[in-house]
């Protein structure tokens, strides 16, 4: 078991990840699903990359961090919103939370991605 944990912790998240995110409403229910696409490059504990709704339209991930199987970072697309993302990596899947801030309002959501 320890060997598997060490291998999982050392997994490289470099590559393309595709999936969706949904904003969670005040009633706790997920709203409409929106596409999500990440392109990541990992070198040891250094993580860089871009994110957007599709591969053709990407913005830099700022303050990107990877610690064990946890990834976090912020994306500021041209619409003026700020997307703060915290993900947990599990093999070729990532799931987590997204906080969207825009115009003095904050929304929360869930995100799911698979390696492509």
C-alpha positions in Angstrom: 0.0 0.0 0.0 2.8 2.5 0.9 4.4 1.9 -2.6 1.1 2.7 -4.3 0.7 5.9 -2.2 4.2 7.0 -3.2 3.5 6.3 -6.9 0.2 8.2 -6.8 1.8 11.2 -5.1 4.5 11.3 -7.7 2.0 11.2 -10.6 2.6 13.8 -13.3 -0.5 15.9 -14.1 1.0 17.3 -17.3 -1.3 17.1 -20.3 -4.8 18.1 -21.4 -7.8 17.7 -19.1 -11.4 18.1 -20.3 -14.6 18.1 -18.3 -17.3 20.4 -16.9 -18.2 22.7 -14.1 -21.5 23.7 -12.7 -22.4 26.6 -10.4 -24.2 25.6 -7.2 -27.3 27.6 -6.5 -28.5 29.0 -3.2 -30.6 25.9 -2.8 -27.5 23.7 -3.1 -28.5 22.3 -6.5 -26.1 22.3 -9.4 -27.0 24.6 -12.3 -26.3 24.1 -16.0 -23.1 22.3 -16.8 -20.4 24.4 -18.6 -17.3 23.0 -20.4 -13.9 23.2 -18.8 -10.5 22.5 -20.4 -7.1 22.7 -18.8 -3.6 22.3 -20.2 -1.0 21.6 -17.5 2.7 21.3 -17.3 4.3 19.9 -14.2 8.1 19.9 -13.4 8.5 18.4 -10.0 6.5 20.5 -7.6 6.2 23.4 -10.1 2.9 23.7 -12.0 2.1 26.0 -14.9 -0.7 25.9 -17.4 -3.8 27.4 -18.9 -7.6 27.0 -18.5 -10.8 27.9 -20.3 -14.0 26.5 -21.6 -12.3 25.0 -24.7 -8.8 24.2 -25.9 -8.9 27.1 -28.4 -9.6 29.7 -25.8 -7.3 29.6 -22.8 -6.0 31.9 -20.1 -3.0 31.5 -17.8 -3.4 29.8 -14.5 -1.9 32.1 -11.9 -0.5 31.0 -8.5 -0.7 27.4 -9.7 0.4 25.0 -7.0 0.5 21.2 -6.6 1.0 19.6 -3.2 0.6 15.8 -3.2 -2.6 15.2 -5.0 -4.0 18.7 -4.5 -3.9 21.4 -7.2 -4.9 25.0 -6.8 -4.8 28.1 -8.9 -6.6 31.2 -10.2 -7.8 32.0 -13.8 -8.8 35.5 -14.9 -10.5 35.3 -18.3 -11.4 38.3 -20.4 -14.9 38.5 -19.0 -13.6 40.1 -15.8 -14.4 37.1 -13.6 -11.9 35.4 -11.3 -12.1 31.6 -11.1 -10.3 30.1 -8.0 -10.0 26.4 -8.3 -9.0 23.6 -5.9 -8.8 20.1 -7.3 -8.0 16.6 -6.1 -6.2 14.4 -8.5 -7.2 10.7 -8.6 -5.3 9.0 -11.5 -6.7 10.3 -14.7 -9.5 12.2 -13.0 -9.7 15.5 -11.1 -12.6 16.8 -9.0 -13.0 19.8 -6.9 -14.4 23.2 -6.2 -14.4 26.5 -8.1 -15.2 29.9 -6.7 -16.2 32.5 -9.2 -16.0 36.2 -8.3 -17.3 39.0 -10.5 -18.7 42.4 -10.0 -18.8 42.1 -6.2 -20.7 38.8 -6.3 -19.3 35.3 -5.5 -20.6 32.0 -6.7 -19.5 28.5 -5.9 -19.4 25.5 -8.1 -18.1 21.9 -8.7 -15.7 20.9 -11.4 -14.9 17.4 -12.8 -12.1 16.7 -15.4 -10.6 13.7 -17.1 -7.3 13.4 -18.8 -7.6 13.4 -22.6 
